[in-house]
Amino acid sequence: MADIDIDHLCRLARLELDAAERAAAEADLARIIAMVDQMQSVDTAGIQPLAHPLPAIQRLRADQVTETVDRSRFQELAPAVEDGLYLVPRVVE
C-alpha cells in the first residue's frame, strides 16, 4: 500500500483538518487506493473497450435544414463590411 502524506495533500487542497478528520481522510484514501489496486489485478485481456457502459441507442432526428441565413440582410446592419466579410477594429499591434 502507498504511503499517504495527509499533511501534503491538505496543503495542496488548502484544507485544515483536525486529528480526527485527518485519520478519517487517511482511512478513506487507503480504502480507495486498495480498491484501485484490486481493480488493477483484474485480467482484462480480450475485453473490448466500451464507448458507453449501457447499451443505449440514441434516437436522432433527421438532419434537415430548418433555417436559412440571409447574409446580405445581416451585413446591412454591420458597421463595416467589405467583400462579404465583417470588418473589425484591430486590437493587436
MODELLER restraints for C-alpha pairs under 7 A, 6 or more apart:
rsr = mdl.restraints
at = mdl.atoms
rsr.add(forms.Gaussian(group=physical.xy_distance, feature=features.Distance(at['CA:4:A'], at['CA:26:A']), mean=6.93, stdev=0.5))
rsr.add(forms.Gaussian(group=physical.xy_distance, feature=features.Distance(at['CA:6:A'], at['CA:22:A']), mean=6.82, stdev=0.5))
rsr.add(forms.Gaussian(group=physical.xy_distance, feature=features.Distance(at['CA:6:A'], at['CA:26:A']), mean=6.63, stdev=0.5))
rsr.add(forms.Gaussian(group=physical.xy_distance, feature=features.Distance(at['CA:10:A'], at['CA:16:A']), mean=6.52, stdev=0.5))
rsr.add(forms.Gaussian(group=physical.xy_distance, feature=features.Distance(at['CA:75:A'], at['CA:81:A']), mean=6.71, stdev=0.5))
rsr.add(forms.Gaussian(group=physical.xy_distance, feature=features.Distance(at['CA:80:A'], at['CA:86:A']), mean=6.12, stdev=0.5))
rsr.add(forms.Gaussian(group=physical.xy_distance, feature=features.Distance(at['CA:80:A'], at['CA:87:A']), mean=5.22, stdev=0.5))
rsr.add(forms.Gaussian(group=physical.xy_distance, feature=features.Distance(at['CA:81:A'], at['CA:87:A']), mean=5.39, stdev=0.5))
